[in-house]
Amino acid sequence: MSIIATNTALSGILDRHGAELSILEHMPEAEIRQRIDQGSLALLANPAHAGVRPTLIGQPARVKVNANIGTSPLASDMGGETDKLKVAETAGADAVMDLSTAGDLDAIRVRMLSETPLPLGTVPIYAVAGACAKDGRDPSAFEPGDLLAEVEKQARQGVDFMTLHCGLTRRGAELAMDGSRMLGIVSRGGAILARWMRRRGEENPLLTHYDELLDIARAHNVTLSLGDGLRPGAGCDAGDPAQWEEVLTLGVLAKRAWAAGVQVMIEGPGHVPLHLVQAQIQGIKRATFGAPLYVLGPLVTDTAAGRDHIAGAIGGALAAQYGADFLCYLTPAEHLCLPDAKDVHEGVLASRIAAQAGEAALGRPWAVEREREMSDARMKLDWKRMADTALDPCLVRARSAGTEHGKECGMCGKFCAIRMAEPEA
């Protein structure tokens, strides 16, 4: 198997950007190519996305952070979403997903592609379901050809990665809806597909037309983010038969994609109790043959509404330590409403903190050095260096305004432990 040799679009991107990726990720270029061919690394970059910043996802590249933005039927403002896009980029997100479900979806998507170098992801079934609803039809009243056409259109527009719930089978959907789950199906895309299968009595069209999807993805180097349509939406549902039915199918589909020269990521669990995070992450990685793992959180408690970015960051740090590669942020608005620009900022920073903590635990040199640099700056009361080293320098500068190098912070004042420990003059 050689993904690169089969995928000419990917090969060209590596030829142009391999050297800079090697420097950025602290990996020899030959190792990057080897791991892409093995499937343990994926390079997000569609050549049709002008100015895209090619981004590696997977071990042992840096853990990356994704920010979800997009309109909803209750709030559809293209300008507001563009503002969120810039906030996410400024806060340090490595990629962005447009999850818009209202407004002119093509115009929103094309504008986002034109305004950011970050890899952009989408969920194509949203556009297809939205078109059905706009015509007064059931959101699941589409034909397989409609979904394939939407995937191809978005690939031509320049979308870099797409969430496609190819592993959601009729059997899996039945397991999720047999009454044994507390929260059934919580994925929007998964629920639409489950409804489609139930109404038509047919298998998932993304699964039966998988080879056609692979042909589209290979032509444009679109990375397939194989979606977790049956992810647990409550901690008590984590690890149930429905979830593992889908995970095992995703492993089979990953191998088929690699054989066809297509890159994939695996989407991982949503709500997972703290003590189960390690088993979930390592189990999914093993079942999907080491493919890059893209996780939502996971949220380690279901009770943090209004602060789910904290619950997700706790789970994300553990997930990164145990092998997750790509952290999808959660914001304080999760489960409640559409996030605003402030929520986006807080969500990105929470996931970046999780990534830093996880990588430091793994002993990654860049993460360990950042920890050491901050400790040294604090020992020397070097406020400028503290701010420069922090994950959110602007916040540190704002909160420490008026504190100068060599002076105590506003909390301790003259009781500063570092100053009292200094030899007396």
N, C-alpha and C positions, 0 to 999 in steps of 0.2 A: 504494500500500500504506500503510495506517495501522494498525499493531498496536494502538495505544492506542484508537482509535475502535472497533475490532472487539472488543476485550477490555474489557468493562465492569468486571470485577473489578480489572484493572490500572489503568484510568482512575480508579476511586475511590481507590485507594491513592495515586496520584500527586496527586490533589486534596488529600488529607489530609497527605501527607508531602513534597510537592515542595519546599517552602521550606526545610525542615531538611536535605533531601538536597543542595540547592544549596549550603548553607553547609558541610556536611561534606565535599563533594567539590570545592569551589572551582570550581563550574561554574554558569553561569546556568541557571535552571529551564527556559527555552525550549530550551537546548542539550541538556539531559538528555532532554526529550521527543523532540526531533528524532532523537537518536542511538538511543533506544529504538525509534522507528519505523523507523529504518534497519537495526536489528538488531545494531548494534555495542555496545549496552549492553543488559543484562538486569537487571530488578529482582526480586530474590528476595523474595517475600512472598505467602503464601497467606492470604486474609482469615480463613480458618477457624483459623489458628494464632494464638490469643489472645496479644496483646502482642508479636507478632513485630516485630523491628527490620528494616524494609525495607533491603535491602542491594544496592547497585549493583555489577555485575560487568561489566568491559569498559573499553575506552579512551575517554576519558582519565581515568576514575575511578581511585582508589587501587587498587593491586594488593592483592587480598585473599588470606586464608589459610584453608584448610579443615582440620579435624581429623576423622579417621575413628575411630570407636569402635564397640563392639558385641560381642555374645557370640559364642562358637563352641561346637561340640559338646564341646570339651574344657574349656570354662570358661564357665559361664552364671550370672552373678550380677547381678541387676538393680541392687542397691545399689552394686556396684562400678562398673557402667557409669554410673550417675548421678554417682558421685564423679568419674569421668573427664570427664564432661560439664562439671562445675563447674571442674575443673582447666583444661580447654581454654578455657573462657570467661575465667577469671582470667588465663591466660597470653596472652590477646589474640587468640584465633581469631575470625574473622569469620563462620564458619559451621561446622556439624557434620554429619557423615553417620553415620547408624545403619546399620551393616553387619551387624547381628545375624543369626545363622543357627541359633540354638538358644534354647530357652525359649519363653515366651509372647510371641511377637513383637509382637502387637497391644498387649499391656500395656506392654512395653518402649517401644514407639514412642509411645504415648499419654502415658506418663509423661515421656519426654524432651520432647515437645511442650509439656507443661504446666510444665516446670521451666526452660526456657531461652527467652530472646527471640531467640537466634540462629536464622537460617534453618536448617531441618533437611532434610537430604536422605536418600534411601533408594535401594535397588536392589530394586524389587518382585519380580523373578524369584526372589530368595532365599526369600521367603515361600512362593511357589508351589512351588518345588522342595522346600522343607522339608516342606510339607504332603504331597507325594507320598511322600517318604522316610518320613515318620511312619506312613503307611498301608502301608508295605512295598513301595511301587512304586518304579520307577526315578525319579530326580529329574527326568528329562525327560519323564515320562509325563503331562504336563498337556495340557489343551485350550486353544486360543487364548482362549476365553471366560473360563477361569479366570484367565489373566494380565490380561485387560482388567478383570475384576471386582476384582482385587487393586489395580490402579492406581487405579480409581475409589474404592475404599474408603479407600486411603491419602490420596487427594486430599481426600476429605470429612473425614478426621481432621485435616487441616491441614498435611500434608507440603508443603514449599515448592519442592523441586526433586527430580527423580528421574532416576537413571541408567537409561536404556533403550537397549539395544544395537540400535537400529533399522537401522543401516547394515551390520550383519553379514550378508552374503548367502551363499547356498550356494556361489557361486563363490569368494568370499573365504575361506570356511572350508576349501574344498578346497585353495586355494593355501597356506594356513597348515599344512596337514597332508600336503602332498605329499612331505615329506622334505627340502625345501630349507631349512627353518628349523632352527636349533639347538634352539629351545625351544618350538616349536609354539604352542599357545594358552595363555596364562597368566592370562587374565581368567576368573574363576569364572562370571560371567554369560555371557561369550562361549562358554565351554566347554559350558555347559548348553544354550545355543541351538544350537551346532554339533552336539551329540549329538542334539537334538530333530530337526533337519533330516536328519541322517544316518539316523536310525531310521525317519522317516516319509517321506523322499523328497520333502519339501515345502520351500517357501521360508520364511524367517524370519517367524513370525506377527506380530512387531512391525512388520515392513515391510509385509506384506499387509494389516494392520489399522491402518495408520498414521493414516488419516483419523479413525478412532474414538478413537485416542489423542489426537489434536489436539482433538477435541470435549471430551474430559474435561479436558485441560490448560487450555483456554481458559476453561471454566466456573469454574475455581478459581484461575486464574493460577498454575498449576504450571509452572515452567520445566523444559523437557525438557533434561536433560544427556545429549546424544547420545553414548552410550558408545563407548569404543575397545576393543571386544571382541577386536580383532586387534593390539593394541599390542605392540611388541617387548618380549619378556621377557629378552632378552640383547642386549648392544650390537651384536653382529654381525648381528642381525636387523633393526636399524633401517633404515627406508627400503626395505624389500623390497616386492614386488608385493602381498602380502596386506595390508600396512598401507595402502598407497596406494589399493587397491581400496575399502577401507572409508572412507578419508578423502574420496574423490571422491563416494561415495554420500552421505556426511554433508552435503556441500555442497548437493547436490540437495534433501535432506530439510530443511535449514535454510530454503531458499527456500520450500518448501511450507508450512512452519510459519509463517513470517512472513506469507505470503499468507492464512493462516487465523487470524491474530491471536494466535499463540502464540509465546512467547519461547523461545529455545534457547541453550544453550552447547554447545561442542564439546569433548569430552574428548581429551586429547593423549597424547603418547608416554610410555612408561615408562623403558626403558633406551636411552640415546642417548650414544654417545661424545662427548667434549667438542667435538671439531672439527666435529661434525655438528649441534650444537644449533641454531645460527643457521639453517641451511638447513631443518631440520625445522620450527621454529616459524614462520618466514616462509612456508614452503611450505604448511603447514596453514592458516594465516590466509588466504592467498590463495585456496586451493582451497575454503574455506568462507565466502568473501565477507566477511571481517572480523568474523565472529561471535565473541563472547567465547570465549576459549580457556582451558580448565581442564586443567592438567597435573599429572601425578604425577611429581614431581621436576623434570625427568628425572634419573635416576641416570646419572652420567657414567662410572662404573666398576662392574663386576659383582663386585668383590672386597672390598667394604666391609662385608660381613656383620657385624652387631653395631654398626656405625656408619653404616648406610645413610642416616640423617638428614643426615650430613655430605655424602655423595655427592649426595643429593637437593638439598641447599641450594646446592651449587656449580652444579648444573645449573639450579636454580630461579632463581638470580641472573641467569644468562645468558638464560634463557627470558624473564624479566621484561624484560630490556633489549631483547630482540628481538620483544616483542609479546604474551607470555602475560599473562593477566589475573587468573588465579585459581590459586594454588599449593596443591595437595593435599599435606599434610605427609607425611613418612615418619618413622618412629620408630626408635630403636636396635633394636627388636624385629622390624622388617620382615624377612620371609623366614624367621623363626625361631620366633616364638611370639606369643601375644596380648599387646599392650602393656599395661603397668600404668600407674598414674597418673603416675609419674615419667617414663616413656617418652613419655606424651602431652605433658607439660610441655616436655620436651626437643625433641620433634618440632615443636610449635607455634613455639617460639623459633627453631629452626633455619630454619624457613620464613619467619618474620618478618624474620630477618637477611637472607635471600635477597631478600625483597621490598624492604627498605630499600636494599640494595646496587644492585639493578636500577633502582629509581626514582631513586636518586642519580645513576647513570650516565646516565639519561634527562634529568637536569636538572630533575626535578619540584621545585618550590619548597619544599614541605614537607619533602622528604627532604634537600635540600641545606641547608636551615636547621637541621635536626637535626644534621647533620654539623658545621656551623659552630658550633653551640651547644656541642657536646661538646668541640671543639678549644679554644674560648675558656675553657670551664670547666677544662680540663686546664692551660692556660697560667697560669690564676690559682689553680691548686691548690684549686679550689672543689669539695670532695668531695660536698657535698649536691647541687649542680647536676649533677655528673657522674652521680650516681645517678638523679636525676630525668629526665635526658635519655636514659639507657641504655634499651635495649629490655627488659632484665630488672632493674629497679631493686632488687628484693629481693636478688638475688644480689650486686650491686655493694655494697650496704650490708653484707651479711654478710661478704664477703671483705675489705672495707676497714675493718672494725670496729677502733676504736682509732686510726685515722688521722683527724686533725682538720684543719680548714681552715688552710692555711698551713704544714702539716707535710708531710714527705716520705712517699712510700708505702713499704710494707714491702720492696719489691724493691731500691730504690736507696739508701734511707736518706740519709746525709750526702753521698752522691755524686750526689744528684738534679741532673740537668742543668739543669732550670729554675731551681732555687735557686742553682746556681753561676754561672749566666749573669746573675743579678740584680746591679746595681751594689752595690759594697761600701759599708757605712754609714760 
